[in-house]
């Protein structure tokens, strides 16, 4: 596999954004967008209102937070993100299957991080039992646009998500919403870029559902059931429901939604290691073909030992996991940092014993150019981290947002951090995106036509990877493709990126030549 795509765009400024509209036009666009979102499932369950309503209502919805205009991105960088995704898919498939390297990389972290230790224990036990199977990755590589010294723009990777790579369905609907506004109003002719030819279609929903369907087919039991493992009282249920509907309508694949508590009560293994789920609405246990995990990435998902026991039970089964524990470990920030070390990337991508797919030096150059500089937090880098804290972020081995330490908060945090716990953290140079503005719409603000402010937009590119280890221990990839994108836009002063928790707004792209 090779690519000739440039790693950055030519030096030029992005257009002034957002286009200037009268308040009357802006309110009309906002009303149209909010109605479209509510009519087409671009929605969340509203937040709970304790104490009278301890959990989100299941009978009411609000539209997801979104931007009124799509955000501009150089077309070359959009195409670069798409070309990078199959390379990243192959890289992380090989990492997930490389037991010695992953054990060495995550072993030090597990000594000081109880959550990673529990994952490693399960991973080791399953390996000892000799369980091998097809694995499914529904992955997402997240980027920010970075401004180079010569004024050119490039993509720098924020992180690679190996578990619960969410929002694909709602991202597809956000793209459709912006395309609807363009079709219905032409955005009132406010800017020539707002043309259908510059608004890329987004097939994330269909691509992710197709990946689950391919894994289900690979399992080989047509009437088996796919399990979605979800968090209790999930506000973002509709992003998951759209995948469920697509699987049923296009592929005839049935889905059951379960929580960890449901699995503890009703999951079991047959003598031949089939994963069985005794649904209260089924007359006999359901055989599970694919376990798609939208939970399990945070310690809060494992409130007691029984939750860990049922994760082990699932891992020991024949069901195709998305992800396996090994792939979840591969998505750790420590792995992202370790891949930057000298010779590591070359070993994974050019050593034919690691995989049958062929890659070139040009492929490696694309990957390496997308890396944001990272290094371990240890005695040799501690003072450097303190001295340059204003340009850095500390990252632990966690997913889901709200875990990082930024800029001026770093020195005081490090003063209190026990020396033994440094291995649980990595240091990353902050990416410097160009200035931008947007109109942000949150439920309840339609009457005001939204709020304009300085923003940062993060591009995520989704990928599907169906992979396995052959008899010689080599990674074999049966499916490897890019399948759509996500844009999350947030206030420039915000350090977090979660949409459901109110930090970010769903967005899409308008491509700039």
N, C-alpha and C positions, 0 to 999 in steps of 0.2 A: 504494500500500500504506500503510495507516495502523494505528495502534494506540491504544487508550485505556487500556492497562494502566498502573497507577501504577509509578513508578520505585523505590519502596521500600515495605517493609511497615510497618504501624502499630507504634509502640513497644510492645514486649512482650518478656518473657524467653522464651528457649527452655526446654523442660523439662529438669530435671536428668537427666543422661544419663551412662553407661548405667543402665538399671534394675538394681536390686540383686537378684541371684539367689544362692541357696546354691551352694556350690562343687560339690555333687553335680549340681545342675541345669545349672550352667555347663559342667561336663565332659561331660555328656550332650549338650548342644547342640553343643559343639565336636566331639565324635565324629561326630554326625550330619552336621554341616556339612562336615567333612573327607572323610567317605565320599561325600557327595553331590558334592563338588568333584572327587574322583578318578573318580567314576562318570560324570560329565557333562562332562569335558574342561576344567574350570577349573584348568588345570595349566601348569607350566613344565618345561623340561628342567632338571635339577639343575646347580648350578655345577660347573665343571671342578675337578679336584683335582690340579694339577701337583705333581711332574713325571710321575707315573705315568699321569695322564689329562689331557693338555694341552687337550682340547676337551670341551665338554659331551657327556654320553652321549646317544645317539639311541635307546637301548633302555630308559631309565628316566625316570620323571617324578616330580615332587613337586607337591602342590597349591600354587596361587598364594597369596601372603599375602592375608588378607582380615580384615574386621571381623566380629565375632560378631553384632552388631546393626547394622541400617541407621542412618544418621545423620539427625537431625532437621533439616528445612529448612522455613521458611515456604512454604506452598503458593503464595503470591503471587510469591515469588522464583523458584520452579520455573517457573511460567507465564511470568514475565518472561524468563528465560533462553531459553525456547522461542520467544517472540515476537521476541527480539533476533536469533536465528540467521539467518532469511531476510534481515534488514537487513544483517547483517555479510556474508552471502554475496554480496549485490548490491554492497556497498561494495568488497569485495576483488576481485571479478570486474572491476569498473571500474578499480581500481588496477592490476591485473595487465595490463590492456590499454592503459593510458595511458602510452605510451612517453615523451613529454617529461617528465612529472612524475616517473615512476619513475627515469628516467635522471638527472634533477637530484638526486633524493633519495638514490639509492644511489651516484651517481658519486663523491661525496666520500668515502664509506665505502670504495669499491673502491680508492681511491688508497693506503689504509693497511692494507687487509685483503686478503691474497692470495687467500683462499678466495672472498670476494665478487668479487674482480677476475676470477677464472677463470669464475665464473658469468656475470658481465657480458660477458666476451669471447664466450662461446657465444651469449648472448642477442643481442648485436649482430650476430654473423655470420649467425644465422638470420634476423634482420630484413632484413639486406642481401640475402639470397637470396629474400626476399618470401614466405616460407612462412607461411601462415595456416591455421588449422584449428579444429575444435571442441576445447574444453578441459574437463577434468573436475576439479572440486574436491571432495575428500572432506576437509572442514575441521572444525576443532574450536576453539571459543572457550572458554577457561578462565577461571573466575571464583573469587574468594573473597568470602564474605559480609563486608561492611564495616559497622562500627558508626558511625552518624552521631552528631553531638553531641546530638541530641534523643532518642537511644536507639533510633531506628528502624534497621532493617537494609536494606541495599541490596546489589546485586551490583557489584563492581568487577572489570574485566577484568585478568587477569594477562598473557595473551598470546593471539594468534591463530595457530593452527597450520595452515600451508599444505602441509606435506609430512610424510608418515608419521604421520598422526593416528591413533595406534594405540590398542589396548585396547578397541575397540568390541565385539568378540565376547566377550571375557572380562568386560566390564562387563555385557553382557546376561545372562551366566551367573551373575554375582554377584547381580544382581537376582532371578533365578530361585531362587538358593540361599536368599536371605532369605525369599522368598515360600514356598518349601518348608518352611522352619523354622516359619514362622507357621502354615501349613496343617497340618503334622504335629503340632505341639506347642502351637500358640497362644502360643508363648514362655512357656508355663506360667502364663499370665494375669498376667504380671509388670507390664504397663503397658497401659492402654486404647488408647494410640496404635498399638500393634502389632496393627493390624487390616488385613486385606487391602485395604480401601478407601483406606488411607493409604500403601500401597506401590505406587507407579506402575510399570506394566510398562515395560520398556526394549527398544525395537526397534532398537537401534543396529546389531546384526549384520545384520538383515534390510534395514535402510535403506541401509547402506553397500554391501552386496552388490547391492541393486537399482540403486544409482547406477552401479556398474561395468557391470552388465548393460545399462543404458540407454546408456552410452557405447559399449559393444560393438555394440548395435543401430544407433547413429548412425553407426558406422564403415561399416556396410553390407555386410559379408561374413560371413554367418552361421557358416561353418565356420572362421573365423579363430580365433586363440588369444589369450588374455590372459596377459601376462607379469607375474609378481610379482617385482620386483627386491628381493632380501633380502640381509642381511648374512651373512657366513660364520659357521657355527657358532652359529646363532640360537637362544637359549634360549626366546624368546617365539614359537616357531614355531606353537603351537596357536591363538593369537589370529589368525594368518594362515590357518591351515588351515580354520578354521570358515567364513571368507569363501569359500575355495576350494570347500568342500563345498556351501555354499548356492548358489553360482553353477552348479555342475554339476547339482545335484539339482532346482533350481527353474527354471533357464533353459537347461540343456543347454550351458553355456559351459565350455570346457576351459581349465585353467590350467596354466602351466609356471612353476616356481620357478627363478630364476637369480640368480647373484651377478655382480658386476662382472667377475670373472675369467671366468665363463662367457660373458658378452657379448663381452669382448675376443677370446675364442677363436672364437666361433660366430655373432656377429651381423653382418648386412650389409644394404645397401640395394639394392633392385632399380632398374632404370632409371627407373621411375615413382615412386620414393621409398617403396615399401612396405618396412616393417621386416621382415626375415626372420631367423629364428633356426633354426640347424641343430642341433636336439636330437640327442644321440647315440642316442636311442631311436626316432627318426622316420626314415622312409625318404627323406623329402624335406624341404626347409626349410619351417618353419611361418610363415605370414603372421600378423603380430601386429596385433591390433585396438586393444588398450589396454595401455599400460605403467603399471602401478601400483607406485609407488616406496615401498618400506619401507626403503630405503637411499638414500644420496646426500646426506644432510643434514649430514654432518660431514666435515671434512678427512680423517679416518682412512679414509673410504670410497674415497678417491682416492690410492692409494699411489704412483702413478707417472703419467707422461704418457699412457700407454695408456688408463687409466681415464677421464681427461678427454676423450680422443679418442672413446671409445665413448659418453660422455654426449652429445657433439656429434652423433655419428651418430644416436643415438636422437632427439635434438631436431630433426634435419633430416628425419626420416621423417614419413610420413603417419599413423602410429599416434597415437591419442589419448593424451596424457600426463597423468598424475595425480601430480605437477603438471608443467607446463612450467617451464623455467628462469625465465621471467618471473613466474609465480605463486610460485615459490620465493623470488625476490627480494622479492615483495610481502609475504611473511610475515616479513620482517626486523623486528627491534625498532626500527630507525631509521624505518621506515614507520609503525609504531604510534605513535611519538612525533610524527612529522611530521603525522599526521592530526589532532593536537590543535591545531595552529597556526591562528590566526584565519582564518576563511573557507574553509579547505581542505575540511572535511567538507561544508559547504554546497555548495561547487562540485561535489564528486563526486556528491552525492545529489540536488541540485535542478536541475542543468544538464541540460536535455533532450538536448543533443548528446552526453552521455556514455552515455546509455542510455534505452531506451524505457519501462522501468518507472517509474511515478509514485510519488514519495515526498512526505511532508508535513513540516511543521515539527515535528509531534508525533513522527514517526519519528526526526528528527534529535535531538530532546530525549531520546528513549530511548537512542540511541547515545551521545550526549555524557555523559549521566548515568552510563553504565557505564564511562567512561574513568577510569583511575587517573592522577593528575597525573604527567606526564613532561616532561622537558626535555633539550636537548642538553648534552653535556659540552664546554664551551668556556671561553674566558678570562673571559667574563662570568658564568658559573655556577660556576666552580671553587671559589671561596671559600665560596659558599653551600652547595655540596655537602659540603665539609669541615666547616663549622659545624653542619650538620644531619644528619651522617652516621648518627646513631642511628636515624633515621626513613627511611633511604633504602637502595636497592639499585642497584648498577651492573650494566648488562646489555650484553654484547657481541652481535654478530650471529651467534649460534650456536643450534643446537637440540640436544636430547638430554640436557640437565641437566648440572650440575657446572661451569658456566661463569661464574656470577654472583659478585659481590663484595658482601658485606652489612655494614651497620652499622659497627661499630668497626674492621673491616678496611679500610674505604674510605680513610681519610687516608694510611696507610702505603703502600697500593697506588698512590694518586695521586702520591705522592712519587717513585715509581720509573717511572711511566708516561710514556714520551716524549710531548712536546707533540704531535708529528705524529700520534700514534695516538689522540688523544682523539676524533676523528670516528668511530672504530669503536665508541664506547660511548654509551649513553644512561643517564639518571638517572630513577629511578622512585620515587615516594613509596610506602613500604610500606603495604599494606592491613592494617587492624586487625580481624581477625575476633573474634567473641565467644568466650569460653572454652568449651571442650567437652572431654569425655572419651569414651573408647571402649575396647572390649576387642579387642585385636589378636592375630590368630592367624597364626603363621608355621609352615611345615612343621617337624615335630619338637617342637612345643610343645602338642600336643593333650592330652597326659597332665596338663599343669598347668592346662588350661582357658584358656590365653592369658594376656596381660599387659594390665592396665588402666593407662592413662596419659592425660596431657593431650595433646590432638591439635588439628590443623587439618585441615579437609576442603575440598578443592578440587573444584568442580563444572565439568565440561566438557560442552558441548552440541555434538553433531555436526550437520553440515549437508552436504547434497549440492547441488552447483551444476554444471550443464552449460551452458556459455556460449561465445560466439564473437563475432567482430567482423564486422559487415556491410560492404558495399561502400563505405559512407560513413564507416567507422571507428567506428561506434557499437557499444557493447556490447549484445548480444542474449542474453538468458538464457532458455534452453529448459526448464530444470529448476531449481527453487529451493525447498528445503524443509529443515526441521529433522528429524532422524531418530534421536533417542535421546540418552542421556547417559552420562557417566562420573563416578564419584566416587572420588577418591584421598585417603586419610586418612593422615596422618603424625604423628609425634611433634612437639609444638609447638616443640621446640628445633631441629628439623631445618630446614635451609635448602634442601634438595633434595627433588625429588618423584618420582624414578624408582621404579617398582614392581619391574621386573626386577632392578635393582641393589640392592634391599633397603631403600630409604628409605620407601616408601609401601605402603599396603595397599588392595586393592580393596574397594569399599564400594558401598552404594546408599542410597536415600532413604526416609525416613518423613516424610510431609508433615504440617505443623502448621498448623491454621487459626487 
